[in-house]
Amino acid sequence: MDKLRKFDTKVQYLKYKVLREVARQAWNNTLLENVLDIPKIIVPGKTPTMRCCVYKERAILAERVKIAMGGNSDRQNVIEVIDIACDECPAAGYEVTDSCRGCLAHRCEDVCRRGAISFDHNHVAHIDKTKCVECGQCAKVCPYSAIANRKRPCQNACKIKAITINEENAAEIDDSRCISCGACVYQCPFGAISDKSFILNVIDLLKKSRQGKNYRLYAVVAPSISSQFTYAKLGQVITGLKELGFHTVIEAALGADMVAQAESKELTETGFLTSSCCPAFVSYINKSFPDLKPHVSHNLSPMATIAKYIKDTTENAKIVFIGPCTAKKMEVQLDSVKPYVDSVLTFEELQALFDSKDIDITELEEGVLDNASYFGRIFARSGGLSDAVAEGLKEQGLEDFELNAVSCDGIEECKKALMMKSKNLLKANFIEGMACVGGCIGGAGCLTHGAKDKMQVDKYGQEAMEKTILDAISILK
């Protein structure tokens, strides 16, 4: 099967090939001696596949290898820019296009308070970049729409304005603003922005588990897995995880059931809450709306909640979370989460891990993954958490509390809701925040991103044996 079919873009495919080769060398204990040869393994000939010359392509691949091996340890942020790969985009900012008719009105000049607009002998406008402050007023008043904002894809993707362009014309990430959602990672057409991988940590855990170390290794999988690995059956993915060496596979959706029950009760006690499930959303509140921090639900995320339960009830357990989210790689560094989750893999990385061991999951028997309710499973898509909180209120006899929830689909909607709440203009008493459009199914670490994914999640939820939240969490008692 052509591996490219498992991904949306060739950039994802290239990232996967690097991860697969790094993992393969790590399994064989040859990574350190062969690390410099990996770019040549991926591009073996003298003909470049994506760049101007094979030497530059291999130089960029060498940087990708570093990120696949954990990236820059001096930076906590898991999102990194590969400077050498970030040189193909045009300079960002407002530019006068060929549509300028050299009109006599010169509205663009009149509105510019910085004196950045000048005209040549044909009355065609020009923008002095040293004076321009990117206010965009000239573009608004131009009658021909001749002034365009040439924002780079990464800047367009980053709705919280954490990306700027440095003096070398490369993207630069402001860690004080960045929420590690990975939107820029997915949208960069040259793959110049990537998320650090902890795939080597996971391989180390799997190796030691196989060697008889005194711990059981659990894979906690996000419910959005139901929309991934579409070329195989979900049960085959579960068997594949056990083939890799995981002792047990648990649904993060069971943690979601636990959160839904606790969060609905907390809501009745506080009167207003924002959700705590999406780490990028919580990070956004902490960085941009600090006054609302006290209103963030005190519950851990579903990942951390179920991981805590496993470690509290199982001696010598180690846990790897597998999901669509790059921000989870930041969440596991938090003091409140670090004791419970030992490492994180994205679905992209899991695919690379399967193929590094030549595991064709389509040839495996189907395992079983069934320990969560419909409501826990639909946390994967926008609106699912609010539905689950409503169900939690109902099942606990708390219907007298009138839920007025707003489901924010993407960080732009989150920003709007939080802004309104900060100004006491929001009537809702519960804000469900999902940084990625669509919810977790839109995460940067997904194999595929599409509208059909929501239907897959709902179908997966309907297949749950446990029909209520209480039914699901009863197995924990």
GICOR-V235791 format. One record per run of one state. SS is the DSSP state (helix for helix, strand for strand, loop for the rest). FROM is the first residue (numbers start at 1). LEN is the number of residues. If there is no record, write none. Layout:
# GICOR-V235791
ss=SS from=FROM len=LEN
ss=SS from=FROM len=LEN
This chain:
# GICOR-V235791
ss=loop from=1 len=2
ss=helix from=3 len=4
ss=loop from=7 len=3
ss=helix from=10 len=18
ss=loop from=28 len=3
ss=helix from=31 len=12
ss=loop from=43 len=11
ss=helix from=54 len=15
ss=loop from=69 len=10
ss=strand from=79 len=3
ss=loop from=82 len=1
ss=helix from=83 len=3
ss=loop from=86 len=8
ss=strand from=94 len=3
ss=loop from=97 len=10
ss=helix from=107 len=5
ss=loop from=112 len=5
ss=strand from=117 len=3
ss=loop from=120 len=5
ss=strand from=125 len=3
ss=loop from=128 len=9
ss=helix from=137 len=5
ss=loop from=142 len=5
ss=strand from=147 len=3
ss=loop from=150 len=3
ss=helix from=153 len=5
ss=loop from=158 len=5
ss=strand from=163 len=3
ss=loop from=166 len=5
ss=strand from=171 len=3
ss=loop from=174 len=9
ss=helix from=183 len=5
ss=loop from=188 len=5
ss=strand from=193 len=3
ss=loop from=196 len=3
ss=helix from=199 len=12
ss=loop from=211 len=5
ss=strand from=216 len=6
ss=loop from=222 len=1
ss=helix from=223 len=5
ss=loop from=228 len=6
ss=helix from=234 len=11
ss=loop from=245 len=3
ss=strand from=248 len=4
ss=helix from=252 len=19
ss=loop from=271 len=2
ss=strand from=273 len=2
ss=loop from=275 len=4
ss=helix from=279 len=10
ss=loop from=289 len=1
ss=helix from=290 len=6
ss=strand from=296 len=1
ss=loop from=297 len=5
ss=helix from=302 len=12
ss=loop from=314 len=3
ss=strand from=317 len=7
ss=loop from=324 len=4
ss=helix from=328 len=4
ss=loop from=332 len=3
ss=helix from=335 len=4
ss=loop from=339 len=4
ss=strand from=343 len=4
ss=helix from=347 len=10
ss=loop from=357 len=4
ss=helix from=361 len=3
ss=loop from=364 len=9
ss=strand from=373 len=1
ss=helix from=374 len=7
ss=loop from=381 len=3
ss=helix from=384 len=12
ss=loop from=396 len=9
ss=strand from=405 len=5
ss=loop from=410 len=1
ss=helix from=411 len=12
ss=loop from=423 len=7
ss=strand from=430 len=5
ss=loop from=435 len=5
ss=helix from=440 len=3
ss=loop from=443 len=9
ss=helix from=452 len=11
ss=loop from=463 len=3
ss=strand from=466 len=1
ss=loop from=467 len=2
ss=helix from=469 len=8
ss=loop from=477 len=1
